[in-house]
Amino acid sequence: MGTPLFVNNNGAVFTNANDNYPGGSLGQGAPGNAGGGGSDAITSSNDGNTGGGGGANGGVGGIGGEYNGSNSSYGGRGGAVIGSASASRLTLGGGGGAGSNNNGSSPENSFTSNGGDGGGIIIFRTGSVSGIAPIITNGDAGSASTNNGGGGGGAGGTVLVAVQTSNTDSISVQALGGRGGNTTGTSTVSYGTGGGGGGGRVYAASGLLNSTFTGASNGTATYNNSRGGTVTSDSDATNGNTGTSDTDIPAAVASVGACLPTFNVELSTSTRNVVRRADRSVSPATYTLLVTNLGGSASSVSSLVSLTANIFAYDPAFKPVATLQLANETGNTGNKTAATNLTVTAPTTATSTPTFGIGTIPAGATVSITFRATVASTAIDGIAYQADATVTYLDPTRTTATQRVGPNSPYASGGASAGGTNYGASSSSREDVIVARPLPVELKRFDVVAKDLNAELTWGTASELQNHQFNIERSLDGQNFERINVVKGQGTSSKEVAYRYTDAGAGRLSLKPIYYRLQQVDLDGSSSYSPIRVVKFERGTKAAIALYPNPHQGTATLDLTALSSLDSQVEVMDISGRVVGKFQLLGGLQHQLDLNALPLGSYLIRVRNAETVVTLPMVRN
């Protein structure tokens, strides 16, 4: 910065005609952001040592401490903030100024008053982030010294975070200033401590897990008092100021377009179990290929899927469904934007190694391709057939026009390999397809309709294999089913077969819906169930009153839910008309009747109220 007004020239004081420091011989740090060096408070002997100023970046550096409380402003001034700094013009953390030193008999001893280094510049640009990690660019503390001035603390550096998916809430950043150097006096004299380093700068377009960029404290001076005790002070040194943060990052800076691509490939199936039909043919398998670019944009991207040769083959009759999902730059609706349709090139003939031409995949984007594969009748039942998937793209470092590269393969420039992972069959079972044994029965339809008070059940099969019978089951609550009849199956048949069964009087069992299902039973005793069907009966007042179960074994439910909320007289009569039991029940409800006292036999239940009289038959078993 120049020569100060006074210089210790081998013990003799030399006085310049002019003061060549821009800010004077007080060691002002301007116009740079480094802290000023401490000047000597006693020019005649050069032992009035003061502290160096703290470096600056986002925050101004602290002032260096004075010699023995002289209040003469000889401590180094803190570095100045560079006003033109921005996300497009990043600045290093300024180093701390050196404290003045006259006890260095060697260069090594002279270092004891050095200022701390400022923090560097870290630019973190990527497509996406996973995991939690800190980014640290703190300034160093100033050197501590004995009988000399302390060094100023270095300023915190600058961090720029640009993640294409805006998912930065797992990143923590530190750009802290370094503490000013401490001093120790061996007599009753105090020496100037270093000023604290200013805080750094943080640029991030979206929220971070944690971001700290505070300035550091000044050093502490320790010396003796006249009574032999120890005294501490700050020697009038000051702390560094807090740094700055900003979310305004120009698109040209935030873009990760210049980064190398990093691909992750995944393959899965929505048809884990494909079915062998009665004619030994096998239903097709459906796969979804996901190609995600976690790095910079890639061109001429293609993906190869390797299916089991001679068993699985790409089906050109099924047009692949492809979508592109871009990274969401705003971060307002998650990590991705809505998917849009994408046209890809696909094979035109059957092949076990289909290649899909995708084209350009921008940074942070994901391409999804759903395709279908046929399965040969020679496939073995019960084993898992696996598949691999890889991706390649034009090598960004290529030396010829057509050189390509993929995950874990070397770049043309040599040295490093491309990042990312291909999909290996052994890494997961998500793409495994198993050929299931033929279904015993291929049920085409199953319907239940109400006809008067009867339930008409009809169903049909497209094929049957060792089908022994159908058990017809009924439930009044949808949970507890009972078998009401058995219909014999056709054994083995490749023809369509129609079945019918009538559940006579089912409408008298309940005013609520009635549930039906079929239990299909093989010749070997194994079985499976059909979907449940529901039927509801429309009835007049008489049919609306139900008693169930009927016959019963001493307990039955009388369903009066279809009646208005009136008191009803309920009488139980034997076949001669003699009343053997009475109840007074409220309409609109179901009532459980205790009929255990009745002898076995046939009876009548008569329900009377102001609106109706209904008589129902009842059997006590």
ZADRENZA-451011 format. One record per residue (C-alpha): residue in three letters; x, y, z. Coordinates in steps of 0.2 Angstrom, whole numbers, plus 2048, in hexadecimal, padded with zeros to 3 digits. Layout:
N
ALAXYZ
...
! end
This chain:
621
MET800800800
GLY80F80C801
THR81B81280E
PRO81581981F
LEU81A82A826
PHE826822833
VAL831813830
ASN83C80A83C
ASN84C809832
ASN8577FD83D
GLY85380684D
ALA853817846
VAL843821842
PHE842826830
THR83583382B
ASN82F83481A
ALA82B845812
ASN81A83E80D
ASP80E831814
ASN80C825806
TYR7FD81A80E
PRO7ED81F805
GLY7E4820815
GLY7F3826820
SER7FF81D82A
LEU7F1816835
GLY7F080882A
GLN7DF80B822
GLY7DA7FC818
ALA7D1805809
PRO7D08037FA
GLY7D27F07FC
ASN7C87E5808
ALA7D77DF811
GLY7DA7E5823
GLY7E77F3826
GLY7F77EF82F
GLY7FA7F6840
SER805806842
ASP811809850
ALA80B81585D
ILE81D819863
THR82781D853
SER83782185D
SER83980F863
ASN82D806858
ASP8267FC867
GLY815803868
ASN80D7F4860
THR7FB7F585A
GLY7EF7E8852
GLY7EB7E5840
GLY7DA7E9839
GLY7CD7DB834
GLY7CA7D6822
ALA7BA7DA81A
ASN7AE7D280D
GLY79B7D3810
GLY79F7DC821
VAL7AC7E9825
GLY7BB7E382F
GLY7BE7E9841
ILE7CB7F6846
GLY7DB7F084E
GLY7DF7F4860
GLU7EA802867
TYR7FA801871
ASN7F8803884
GLY7E780C882
SER7EF81B879
ASN7DF81F870
SER7EA825862
SER7E281B854
TYR7F181284E
GLY7E980184D
GLY7E67FB83B
ARG7D57FF833
GLY7C97F282E
GLY7C87ED81C
ALA7BA7F6811
VAL7AB7ED809
ILE7AD7EC7F6
GLY79C7F47F0
SER79C7ED7DF
ALA79C7DB7E5
SER78D7D07DF
ALA7897BE7DA
SER7917C37C9
ARG7A17CA7D2
LEU7A67C07E0
THR7B37C67ED
LEU7BF7BD7F8
GLY7BF7C080A
GLY7CC7CD80E
GLY7DB7C8819
GLY7DE7D082A
GLY7EB7DD82C
ALA7FB7D9835
GLY7FE7E0847
SER80E7EB849
ASN81D7E084F
ASN82E7E5855
ASN8337D585E
GLY8367CA84F
SER8487C5850
SER8457B9841
PRO8387B9833
GLU82F7AB83C
ASN82D7B584C
SER8267C3841
PHE8187B883B
THR8117B984D
SER8077C9849
ASN8007C3838
GLY7EE7C6833
GLY7E37B882F
ASP7DF7B181E
GLY7CE7B6816
GLY7C27A9811
GLY7C27A37FE
ILE7B47A37F1
ILE7A97937F0
ILE79D7917E1
PHE7927827E3
ARG78877F7D4
THR77F76E7D0
GLY76E7667CA
SER7687607DB
VAL76E75C7ED
SER76C74D7F8
GLY77274C80A
ILE777759816
ALA789762815
PRO79177281A
ILE79977F80F
ILE7A6788819
THR7B2797814
ASN7B67A0824
GLY7C37AC827
ASP7D27A7832
ALA7D67AF843
GLY7E47BC844
SER7F47B684C
ALA7F67B985F
SER8067C1865
THR8107C5874
ASN8167D7876
ASN8117DB864
GLY8017DF85C
GLY7F47D2857
GLY7EF7CE846
GLY7DE7D283F
GLY7D27C583B
GLY7CF7BF829
ALA7BD7C3821
GLY7B17B581D
GLY7B17B080B
THR7A37AF7FE
VAL7987A07FA
LEU78C79F7EB
VAL77F7907EB
ALA77678D7DB
VAL76C77C7DB
GLN7617797CC
THR7537717D5
SER75377F7E2
ASN7547717F0
THR76177A7FB
ASP75977780C
SER76676A810
ILE77577680E
SER77D78081C
VAL78A78E818
GLN797797823
ALA7A07A681E
LEU7A67AD82F
GLY7B37BA833
GLY7C37B583C
ARG7C67BB84E
GLY7D37C8851
GLY7E37C3858
ASN7E67C386B
THR7F57CC873
THR7FF7C9883
GLY8097D688C
THR8177D0898
SER8177E18A1
THR80A7EE8A5
VAL8087F3893
SER7FA7ED888
TYR7FC7EA875
GLY7EF7EC868
THR7E47DD863
GLY7DF7D9852
GLY7CE7DF84B
GLY7C17D2847
GLY7BE7CC835
GLY7AE7D182C
GLY7A17C4827
GLY7A17BD816
ARG7947BD808
VAL7877AF804
TYR77D7AE7F4
ALA76F7A17F3
ALA75F7A27E9
SER7557987F5
GLY755794808
LEU76478B810
LEU76477F81F
ASN76F78C828
SER77979B822
THR7857A582E
PHE7907B3828
THR7937BD838
GLY7A27C883C
ALA7AF7C2849
SER7B47CA859
ASN7C47D485C
GLY7D27CC866
THR7D57CE879
ALA7E57D7880
THR7EC7CF890
TYR7F97D889B
ASN7FE7DB8AD
ASN7F97EA8B8
SER8047F38C5
ARG7FE7E78D3
GLY8047D88CA
GLY7F27D28C4
THR7EC7CE8B3
VAL7E27DA8A9
THR7D87D7898
SER7D17E488C
ASP7CC7E587A
SER7D97F3877
ASP7CC7FD86E
ALA7CB7F0860
THR7BA7ED858
ASN7B07DE851
GLY7AE7DA83F
ASN79D7DE838
THR7907D1832
GLY7917CC820
THR7837CC813
SER7787BF80A
ASP76F7C17F9
THR7627B77EF
ASP7647C07DF
ILE76F7B57D4
PRO76F7B87C1
ALA7697AA7B6
ALA77A7A97AE
VAL7827A67BE
ALA77579A7C6
SER77578F7B6
VAL77E77E7B8
GLY77E77D7A5
ALA79177D7A5
CYS79276F7B2
LEU79475D7AC
PRO7857527AB
THR7827457B8
PHE7757387B4
ASN76B72C7BF
VAL76271E7B6
GLU7537147BE
LEU7487067B7
SER7386FF7BE
THR7296F57B9
SER7166F77BD
THR7136E47B8
ARG71E6DB7C5
ASN7136CB7C2
VAL70F6C77B0
VAL7026B97AD
ARG7036AA7A3
ARG6F36A7799
ALA6EA696797
ASP6F2695785
ARG70469778D
SER7066A9786
VAL70C6B6793
SER7056C7796
PRO7116D6792
ALA71C6DF79E
THR71C6F27A0
TYR72C6FC7A5
THR72F70E7AA
LEU7417157A6
LEU7467247B0
VAL75572E7AB
THR75A73D7B7
ASN76774A7B3
LEU76E7507C4
GLY77C75B7BB
GLY77D7667AC
SER77476579C
ALA778756791
SER77575477E
SER771745773
VAL76C73A782
SER76772877F
SER76271A78B
LEU764707788
VAL75A6FA791
SER7606E8791
LEU7526DC793
THR7546C9795
ALA7586C3783
ASN74D6B777A
ILE7406B9788
PHE73B6CC789
ALA73A6D777A
TYR7366E9777
ASP7246EA770
PRO7246F7762
ALA7116F6761
PHE710700771
LYS71571276F
PRO72071777D
VAL71A725789
ALA72873278C
THR727741797
LEU73474F79C
GLN7347567AD
LEU73F7667AF
ALA74776C7BF
ASN73C7797C8
GLU7467897C8
THR73A7927D4
GLY7397857E1
ASN72678A7E5
THR71F7797E0
GLY72C76C7E5
ASN73C7677DC
LYS7347647CB
THR72876C7BF
ALA7197637B7
ALA71E7567AB
THR71C759798
ASN71B74C78A
LEU72B748781
THR72E740770
VAL73C733770
THR742727763
ALA73F715766
PRO74270475D
THR7376FF74F
THR7396ED751
ALA7396E1760
THR74A6E0769
SER7506DB77A
THR75C6EA77B
PRO7516F9776
THR75A70A775
PHE75071B778
GLY75672B770
ILE75273977C
GLY75C748775
THR760756781
ILE75D755794
PRO75F76579D
ALA7677677AE
GLY75C7607BC
ALA74F7587B0
THR7487477B0
VAL74273D7A1
SER73572E7A4
ILE732721796
THR725714798
PHE72670578C
ARG71F6F478A
ALA7286E3787
THR7216D2781
VAL7256C378B
ALA7286B2782
SER71E6A3786
THR72F69A78A
ALA7316A5799
ILE73269B7AA
ASP72569D7B7
GLY72A6A47C8
ILE73B6AB7C4
ALA73F6BE7C4
TYR7456C47B3
GLN7506D47B5
ALA7566E27AA
ASP7646EF7A9
ALA7637017A3
THR77170D79E
VAL77371F797
THR78072778C
TYR781739785
LEU78D74477B
ASP79E746785
PRO79F75878A
THR7B2756789
ARG7B274D778
THR7C074F76B
THR7B574875D
ALA7A474C758
THR79C73B75E
GLN7A573676E
ARG79973177B
VAL79A72E78E
GLY78F72779C
PRO7907247AE
ASN7A071E7B5
SER7A871E7A4
PRO7B872A7A0
TYR7B673A798
ALA7BF73D787
SER7CA74A790
GLY7D173C79B
GLY7D373B7AE
ALA7C173C7B6
SER7B27317B2
ALA7A07377AF
GLY7967377BF
GLY78572F7C2
THR77F71D7C2
ASN7777117B6
TYR76A7057BB
GLY7706F37BF
ALA7646E47C1
SER76D6DF7D1
SER76B6F07D9
SER7586EE7DB
SER7496E37D8
ARG73E6F27D2
GLU73F6EC7C0
ASP73D6D97C3
VAL72F6D07BA
ILE7286BF7BF
VAL71E6B47B4
ALA7106AE7BF
ARG70869D7BD
PRO6F769D7B3
LEU6E86A37BB
PRO6DC6957BF
VAL6CD69F7B9
GLU6CD6AE7AE
LEU6BD6B77B5
LYS6B66C27A7
ARG6A76C97B1
PHE69D6C77C1
ASP68C6D07C4
VAL67F6D07D1
VAL66D6D87CE
ALA65D6D97D9
LYS64E6D17D1
ASP63F6D27DC
LEU6456CB7ED
ASN6526C07E4
ALA6656C37E1
GLU66A6BE7CF
LEU67C6B97CE
THR6846B77BD
TRP6976B57B8
GLY6A16AF7AA
THR6B36A87A7
ALA6BE6AA798
SER6C869B79D
GLU6CA68E7AB
LEU6D96847B1
GLN6D56767BD
ASN6C667F7C4
HIS6BD6747D1
GLN6AF6807D6
PHE6A86917DB
ASN6A26947ED
ILE6956A17ED
GLU6966AC7FD
ARG68B6B9804
SER68D6C7811
LEU6806D381A
ASP68E6DF820
GLY69B6DD813
GLN6A86D681F
ASN6A16C4824
PHE69D6B9816
GLU6946A8816
ARG69469B809
ILE682699802
ASN68568D7F3
VAL6926847E8
VAL6926847D5
LYS69D6777CC
GLY6AB67E7C1
GLN6B16777B0
GLY6C26707B5
THR6CD6767A6
SER6C5680798
SER6CB68D78B
LYS6B9692786
GLU6AE69F78E
VAL6A269879B
ALA6936A17A3
TYR68C69D7B4
ARG67C6A27BE
TYR6756A17CF
THR6656A87D7
ASP6666AC7EA
ALA6536AB7ED
GLY64B6B67FA
ALA65B6C07FD
GLY6516D07FE
ARG6496CA80E
LEU6596C8817
SER65E6DB819
LEU6586EC815
LYS66A6F1812
PRO6766EC803
ILE67A6D9802
TYR68C6D47FD
TYR6916C67F2
ARG6A26BE7EC
LEU6A86AE7E4
GLN6B56A37EB
GLN6BE6997DD
VAL6C56897E2
ASP6D267F7D9
LEU6D366C7D8
ASP6E266D7E3
GLY6D86767F0
SER6E06877EE
SER6D46967EB
SER6D26A87E7
TYR6C46B57E9
SER6BB6C07DC
PRO6B76D27DF
ILE6A86D67EA
ARG6976DA7E3
VAL6896E47EC
VAL6766E37E9
LYS6686ED7F1
PHE6566E97F0
GLU6486F67EE
ARG6396F07F8
GLY6286F67FF
THR6246F7812
LYS6216E4814
ALA6316DF80B
ALA63A6EE814
ILE6386E5825
ALA6456D7826
LEU6496C9833
TYR65A6C1832
PRO6616B4834
ASN6516AA830
PRO65169C835
HIS65B6A1845
GLN661698855
GLY65A6A3862
THR6606B585D
ALA65A6BF84E
THR65A6D1848
LEU64A6DA843
ASP64E6E8837
LEU6426F6839
THR64D703831
ALA641706822
LEU63370B82F
SER62F71C836
SER63571F848
LEU624719850
ASP62270D85E
SER61E6FC856
GLN6166ED85F
VAL61F6DD85A
GLU6166CC85E
VAL61D6BB85C
MET60F6AE858
ASP61069B856
ILE607692848
SER5F7692851
GLY5F76A5853
ARG5FB6A5866
VAL6066B386B
VAL6166AC873
GLY6206BC874
LYS61F6CF873
PHE62A6DE870
GLN6286F186F
LEU6356F8863
LEU63870885A
GLY63870A847
GLY64771083D
LEU653704847
GLN6596F2847
HIS6556E8856
GLN65D6D785D
LEU64F6CB863
ASP6536BF871
LEU6486B086C
ASN6526A2875
ALA64269E87F
LEU638698870
PRO63768686D
LEU63E68085C
GLY63168284E
SER62868E842
TYR62169F848
LEU61A6B0841
ILE6216C1845
ARG6146CF844
VAL6196E2844
ARG60C6EF848
ASN60C702849
ALA601710844
GLU60670F832
THR6086FC82E
VAL6056EA833
VAL6126DD82C
THR6136CB830
LEU6236C182C
PRO6266AE82D
MET6346A883A
VAL63C69783D
ARG64569384E
ASN65268684C
! end
